[in-house]
Amino acid sequence: DEQLEDLCLFQKRCSRGLFQGFQPELTLDDLRSRTSTSSMSRGFLFHSVWSYLLGCFRLLSLSYGGSGVEHIQELLVDSGHAFLQAVRGIMARPFFFGAALFSDAAVFITDLAHAEPTCLGLFIDSGICHGFLSAVVRGLPPTSEVFNVVPGLIVAFCLSERGLQEVHSRKVLEPYLLGLVSPFCSRSIPKESYAPLSNSLDELVRHVPSLRSEMHSAVSSCLTKAFAFACGKASESSRRP
């Protein structure tokens, strides 16, 4: 997963550090670089494939009423776990599959987990939870559609004791916040998107109170790293001719 994601970033002429917050190795030229948010949204799939997969998840999201959940459970089991592995790939490789497909898959998992919590065992056993958390730690595409769905999906996985333990072990909140407030991401995400994001994070610690202390530590660490990064780059800029 990581090698494929690195290859995607190389093709876009991007450094992974751009999406991981205030990395000391970032240069002033890196901070001025830009990439197309539309290309981040679609990833590296052919448009026809991307549109088809996007439509599939949106159709599945309409099936939660009545007996729809039962049919989705049958799909998860009767496909021989092929469907689950496909979802795992999307969640673990957001730069390859694109931000839009990643966010739609995340909404599908979140809604299904709340509608039928017994599905969480399948999501964890198939590696979806692990792949998602790994993607957050490595850095996410800088779009509001991606960052908006992460807190809700963390809450969904925490409905399961196994999911909660995995979330605690991966310490994803700090890399998530660092990516969110990084200079590159802050240029790509509209300002009006930050209020809903703030509400989502409030909901996260309200529904999963055991993450409150980790959230406080993550915020403190982000502020410390941002201050050190800004001071370092200001000094670097002043030494330039």
Contacts in CASP RR format, 6 or more apart in sequence:
PFRMAT RR
TARGET T0000
AUTHOR 0000-0000-0000
METHOD contacts of the structure
MODEL  1
DEQLEDLCLFQKRCSRGLFQGFQPELTLDDLRSRTSTSSMSRGFLFHSVW
SYLLGCFRLLSLSYGGSGVEHIQELLVDSGHAFLQAVRGIMARPFFFGAA
LFSDAAVFITDLAHAEPTCLGLFIDSGICHGFLSAVVRGLPPTSEVFNVV
PGLIVAFCLSERGLQEVHSRKVLEPYLLGLVSPFCSRSIPKESYAPLSNS
LDELVRHVPSLRSEMHSAVSSCLTKAFAFACGKASESSRRP
1 89 0 8 1.000
1 92 0 8 1.000
1 93 0 8 1.000
1 131 0 8 1.000
1 134 0 8 1.000
1 135 0 8 1.000
2 134 0 8 1.000
2 138 0 8 1.000
4 93 0 8 1.000
4 96 0 8 1.000
5 16 0 8 1.000
5 93 0 8 1.000
5 94 0 8 1.000
5 95 0 8 1.000
5 96 0 8 1.000
5 135 0 8 1.000
5 138 0 8 1.000
6 16 0 8 1.000
8 43 0 8 1.000
8 44 0 8 1.000
8 93 0 8 1.000
8 95 0 8 1.000
8 96 0 8 1.000
9 15 0 8 1.000
9 16 0 8 1.000
9 95 0 8 1.000
11 44 0 8 1.000
12 35 0 8 1.000
12 39 0 8 1.000
12 95 0 8 1.000
13 33 0 8 1.000
13 35 0 8 1.000
14 33 0 8 1.000
14 35 0 8 1.000
15 26 0 8 1.000
15 30 0 8 1.000
16 138 0 8 1.000
16 139 0 8 1.000
17 23 0 8 1.000
17 25 0 8 1.000
17 26 0 8 1.000
17 30 0 8 1.000
18 26 0 8 1.000
18 30 0 8 1.000
18 33 0 8 1.000
18 142 0 8 1.000
18 182 0 8 1.000
18 184 0 8 1.000
19 139 0 8 1.000
19 140 0 8 1.000
19 141 0 8 1.000
19 142 0 8 1.000
19 179 0 8 1.000
19 182 0 8 1.000
19 184 0 8 1.000
19 185 0 8 1.000
20 138 0 8 1.000
20 139 0 8 1.000
20 175 0 8 1.000
20 178 0 8 1.000
20 179 0 8 1.000
20 182 0 8 1.000
21 178 0 8 1.000
21 179 0 8 1.000
21 181 0 8 1.000
21 182 0 8 1.000
21 183 0 8 1.000
21 184 0 8 1.000
21 185 0 8 1.000
21 225 0 8 1.000
22 178 0 8 1.000
22 182 0 8 1.000
22 183 0 8 1.000
22 225 0 8 1.000
22 226 0 8 1.000
22 228 0 8 1.000
22 229 0 8 1.000
24 229 0 8 1.000
28 233 0 8 1.000
28 236 0 8 1.000
28 237 0 8 1.000
28 240 0 8 1.000
31 183 0 8 1.000
31 184 0 8 1.000
31 233 0 8 1.000
33 184 0 8 1.000
34 187 0 8 1.000
37 142 0 8 1.000
37 143 0 8 1.000
37 188 0 8 1.000
40 95 0 8 1.000
40 98 0 8 1.000
40 99 0 8 1.000
40 141 0 8 1.000
40 142 0 8 1.000
40 143 0 8 1.000
40 188 0 8 1.000
41 98 0 8 1.000
41 99 0 8 1.000
41 100 0 8 1.000
41 141 0 8 1.000
41 143 0 8 1.000
41 145 0 8 1.000
42 50 0 8 1.000
42 98 0 8 1.000
42 100 0 8 1.000
43 50 0 8 1.000
43 95 0 8 1.000
43 96 0 8 1.000
43 97 0 8 1.000
43 98 0 8 1.000
43 99 0 8 1.000
43 101 0 8 1.000
44 95 0 8 1.000
44 96 0 8 1.000
44 97 0 8 1.000
44 98 0 8 1.000
45 53 0 8 1.000
45 96 0 8 1.000
45 97 0 8 1.000
45 98 0 8 1.000
45 101 0 8 1.000
50 97 0 8 1.000
50 98 0 8 1.000
50 100 0 8 1.000
50 101 0 8 1.000
53 90 0 8 1.000
53 97 0 8 1.000
53 101 0 8 1.000
54 100 0 8 1.000
54 101 0 8 1.000
54 104 0 8 1.000
57 101 0 8 1.000
57 104 0 8 1.000
57 105 0 8 1.000
57 107 0 8 1.000
57 108 0 8 1.000
58 104 0 8 1.000
60 72 0 8 1.000
60 108 0 8 1.000
61 104 0 8 1.000
61 107 0 8 1.000
61 108 0 8 1.000
61 111 0 8 1.000
63 69 0 8 1.000
63 71 0 8 1.000
63 72 0 8 1.000
64 72 0 8 1.000
64 111 0 8 1.000
64 112 0 8 1.000
64 115 0 8 1.000
65 115 0 8 1.000
69 112 0 8 1.000
69 115 0 8 1.000
69 116 0 8 1.000
72 112 0 8 1.000
72 116 0 8 1.000
72 119 0 8 1.000
73 116 0 8 1.000
73 118 0 8 1.000
73 119 0 8 1.000
75 83 0 8 1.000
76 83 0 8 1.000
76 84 0 8 1.000
76 119 0 8 1.000
76 122 0 8 1.000
77 122 0 8 1.000
81 126 0 8 1.000
84 122 0 8 1.000
84 123 0 8 1.000
84 126 0 8 1.000
84 128 0 8 1.000
85 126 0 8 1.000
87 105 0 8 1.000
87 108 0 8 1.000
87 109 0 8 1.000
87 126 0 8 1.000
87 128 0 8 1.000
88 126 0 8 1.000
88 127 0 8 1.000
88 128 0 8 1.000
88 131 0 8 1.000
89 97 0 8 1.000
89 131 0 8 1.000
90 97 0 8 1.000
90 101 0 8 1.000
90 102 0 8 1.000
90 105 0 8 1.000
91 102 0 8 1.000
91 105 0 8 1.000
91 106 0 8 1.000
91 109 0 8 1.000
91 128 0 8 1.000
91 131 0 8 1.000
91 132 0 8 1.000
91 135 0 8 1.000
92 131 0 8 1.000
92 132 0 8 1.000
92 134 0 8 1.000
92 135 0 8 1.000
93 135 0 8 1.000
94 102 0 8 1.000
94 135 0 8 1.000
94 140 0 8 1.000
94 141 0 8 1.000
94 146 0 8 1.000
95 141 0 8 1.000
98 141 0 8 1.000
99 140 0 8 1.000
99 141 0 8 1.000
99 143 0 8 1.000
99 145 0 8 1.000
99 146 0 8 1.000
100 145 0 8 1.000
102 135 0 8 1.000
102 141 0 8 1.000
102 146 0 8 1.000
102 149 0 8 1.000
103 143 0 8 1.000
103 145 0 8 1.000
103 146 0 8 1.000
103 148 0 8 1.000
103 149 0 8 1.000
106 132 0 8 1.000
106 149 0 8 1.000
106 150 0 8 1.000
106 153 0 8 1.000
107 149 0 8 1.000
109 123 0 8 1.000
109 128 0 8 1.000
109 153 0 8 1.000
109 156 0 8 1.000
110 149 0 8 1.000
110 152 0 8 1.000
110 153 0 8 1.000
110 155 0 8 1.000
110 156 0 8 1.000
112 119 0 8 1.000
113 119 0 8 1.000
113 120 0 8 1.000
113 123 0 8 1.000
113 156 0 8 1.000
113 157 0 8 1.000
113 159 0 8 1.000
114 156 0 8 1.000
114 159 0 8 1.000
117 159 0 8 1.000
117 160 0 8 1.000
120 156 0 8 1.000
120 157 0 8 1.000
120 159 0 8 1.000
120 160 0 8 1.000
120 162 0 8 1.000
120 163 0 8 1.000
121 160 0 8 1.000
121 162 0 8 1.000
123 129 0 8 1.000
123 157 0 8 1.000
124 130 0 8 1.000
124 157 0 8 1.000
124 160 0 8 1.000
124 162 0 8 1.000
124 163 0 8 1.000
124 166 0 8 1.000
129 157 0 8 1.000
129 163 0 8 1.000
129 166 0 8 1.000
130 166 0 8 1.000
132 153 0 8 1.000
132 157 0 8 1.000
133 166 0 8 1.000
133 167 0 8 1.000
133 170 0 8 1.000
133 172 0 8 1.000
134 170 0 8 1.000
136 150 0 8 1.000
136 170 0 8 1.000
136 172 0 8 1.000
136 175 0 8 1.000
136 176 0 8 1.000
137 170 0 8 1.000
137 171 0 8 1.000
137 172 0 8 1.000
137 175 0 8 1.000
138 175 0 8 1.000
139 175 0 8 1.000
139 179 0 8 1.000
140 146 0 8 1.000
140 147 0 8 1.000
140 150 0 8 1.000
140 176 0 8 1.000
140 179 0 8 1.000
142 179 0 8 1.000
142 182 0 8 1.000
142 184 0 8 1.000
142 185 0 8 1.000
142 187 0 8 1.000
142 188 0 8 1.000
142 189 0 8 1.000
143 188 0 8 1.000
143 189 0 8 1.000
144 189 0 8 1.000
144 190 0 8 1.000
144 193 0 8 1.000
144 197 0 8 1.000
147 176 0 8 1.000
147 180 0 8 1.000
147 185 0 8 1.000
147 189 0 8 1.000
147 193 0 8 1.000
147 197 0 8 1.000
148 193 0 8 1.000
148 196 0 8 1.000
148 197 0 8 1.000
148 200 0 8 1.000
150 176 0 8 1.000
151 197 0 8 1.000
151 200 0 8 1.000
151 201 0 8 1.000
151 203 0 8 1.000
151 204 0 8 1.000
152 200 0 8 1.000
152 203 0 8 1.000
152 204 0 8 1.000
154 167 0 8 1.000
154 172 0 8 1.000
154 204 0 8 1.000
154 208 0 8 1.000
154 211 0 8 1.000
155 203 0 8 1.000
155 204 0 8 1.000
155 207 0 8 1.000
155 208 0 8 1.000
157 163 0 8 1.000
157 164 0 8 1.000
157 166 0 8 1.000
157 167 0 8 1.000
158 164 0 8 1.000
158 167 0 8 1.000
158 207 0 8 1.000
158 208 0 8 1.000
158 211 0 8 1.000
164 208 0 8 1.000
164 210 0 8 1.000
167 208 0 8 1.000
167 211 0 8 1.000
168 210 0 8 1.000
168 211 0 8 1.000
168 214 0 8 1.000
171 214 0 8 1.000
173 211 0 8 1.000
173 214 0 8 1.000
173 215 0 8 1.000
173 218 0 8 1.000
174 214 0 8 1.000
174 217 0 8 1.000
174 218 0 8 1.000
174 221 0 8 1.000
174 222 0 8 1.000
176 218 0 8 1.000
177 218 0 8 1.000
177 219 0 8 1.000
177 222 0 8 1.000
178 222 0 8 1.000
178 225 0 8 1.000
179 185 0 8 1.000
180 186 0 8 1.000
180 189 0 8 1.000
180 197 0 8 1.000
181 222 0 8 1.000
181 226 0 8 1.000
201 215 0 8 1.000
204 211 0 8 1.000
204 215 0 8 1.000
205 211 0 8 1.000
205 212 0 8 1.000
205 215 0 8 1.000
END
